[in-house]
Amino acid sequence: MKAPFSRPGNLPGLYIHVPFCLSKCPYCHFFSLSPFRPEDVEAYLTALFREMDLYRSFSSSFDTVYMGGGTPSVLTVSQMERLVDGVRGRFVIDPSAEWTLEANPGDGDVTLLRTCRELGINRINVGVQSFDDGTLAFLGRRHTAREAAGALEACRRAGFANLGVDLIYGVPGQTEDAWMETLRKALAFSPEHLSCYELTIEPGTPFHDLRWRGELLPFTEDRSFRFFMETSEYLEKKGYEHYEVSNFARTPRFRSRHNGKYWNHTPYLGLGPSAHSFLDGTRWWNRESLADYVLALGQGKKPVAAAERLSEEDLRLEALFLGFRTRDGIHLAEFKTFYGVDLLSEKADIISNLVHEGILRREGAFLRPTRKGLAVADRLALI
């Protein structure tokens, strides 16, 4: 099998986890500290720069940088400047790189946003989640619908020409009309990118406890399917490309280049507590504790919690799972070259049935999911 990361022109991506939030949402399972102290941020930055030093040889350059969390927008102007300067001082960032910042509508101001643009951050994802105040309150968000609108306006005033809006559907009690109204309000800002995620109940979260006690009832499968299909149809009519299960871009050039690396086995380096990395068929992840992260780096050690070597079968299954979550689907000849399987001959009956059911379609050299296929994409790796 020929490794997919040997494809020419695929530069790695750099992910930086900023593990701080002013408050913790009851559905969030990502590692973050809330509340946190100013000295926590200083200890984090010192450790982060040490981690960067340990990985200087990871790649000759990166063409995407993604600052996620947590909430990177809780950093002060000075801290943001130090962070970006620290990255540029230790790694070569391609001049055409996509550099993304995740932001919360309740954090920061135009001064911070303008500083980010001046530092070279050219893409921003704002975690709006909803334009309905009742839904925002249920989700534990600190901002109101009006503040969300103000945050998007501030991003435009700061000069961001690549604006992403993150939204959540599948909230108990949410009606289709209320969800469509949130979509309409989001489109009023003409975002270049939209992410529409179904609310998922993750273990270890307050929402999971509520569900276990029977106090929170998630959407039924049929209702989730209906919301998904209506969302896709509506946004595509408005000119957005539904390029991944949860993601829409105004044009192909506004797709998330960084996230695309996760979907096609391109190498990526993750820095910060709990961050994941991937290189040469091995995936590893950092300790999910700021104290442990800082301690390891203070001792000159990489803060790795564990690692796994993916087998050829693992890589093949991941390629199917991730490929069928995108509108591009699977390039049949490349899949055979990289993973050693001729899908059309070895899975002929299964594929024929899925095409007949309107879940897959053959387009030239590609096997691609339909809209219905994207709605059930997690099952397609089983072929």
Number of C-alpha atoms within 10 A of each C-alpha: 11 14 15 21 19 13 11 7 7 15 19 24 29 24 23 22 23 28 27 24 22 17 16 20 17 19 18 20 15 16 21 24 19 14 10 14 10 8 9 15 17 12 16 20 19 14 23 24 19 17 22 21 16 15 14 13 11 15 16 12 17 23 19 23 26 23 24 19 24 24 23 22 27 20 19 12 18 10 14 18 16 14 18 15 12 16 18 11 13 15 19 14 20 14 9 9 18 22 24 25 22 21 26 23 25 19 17 18 16 16 11 20 25 19 16 25 17 13 14 14 21 18 24 25 23 22 21 27 24 28 24 17 14 13 22 19 13 12 19 15 21 16 19 20 20 12 15 21 17 14 25 23 14 19 24 17 13 19 16 20 14 17 22 31 24 19 22 21 25 20 19 13 11 14 13 16 9 16 21 16 15 20 19 15 15 23 16 9 14 13 21 21 24 28 21 19 16 16 18 17 20 15 13 12 16 16 21 18 16 14 13 12 10 9 11 15 15 16 19 10 8 9 13 16 15 14 19 22 15 13 20 24 13 14 19 15 10 12 12 21 21 25 19 23 23 21 20 26 23 19 14 14 9 19 21 21 19 22 13 15 19 15 18 16 22 23 25 24 23 22 23 28 29 25 24 21 21 22 16 14 18 13 17 18 21 21 21 19 17 21 13 15 25 25 15 17 18 16 9 14 14 17 26 18 14 11 14 11 14 14 11 16 11 11 19 20 17 17 22 22 21 23 23 28 27 23 19 15 25 23 15 17 15 16 19 16 14 19 19 15 17 15 17 14 9 11 12 12 12 14 21 14 12 16 18 11 12 13 20 24 19 16 11 9 11 16 22 24 27 20 19 16 24 27 21 16 24 15 14 21 16 10 15
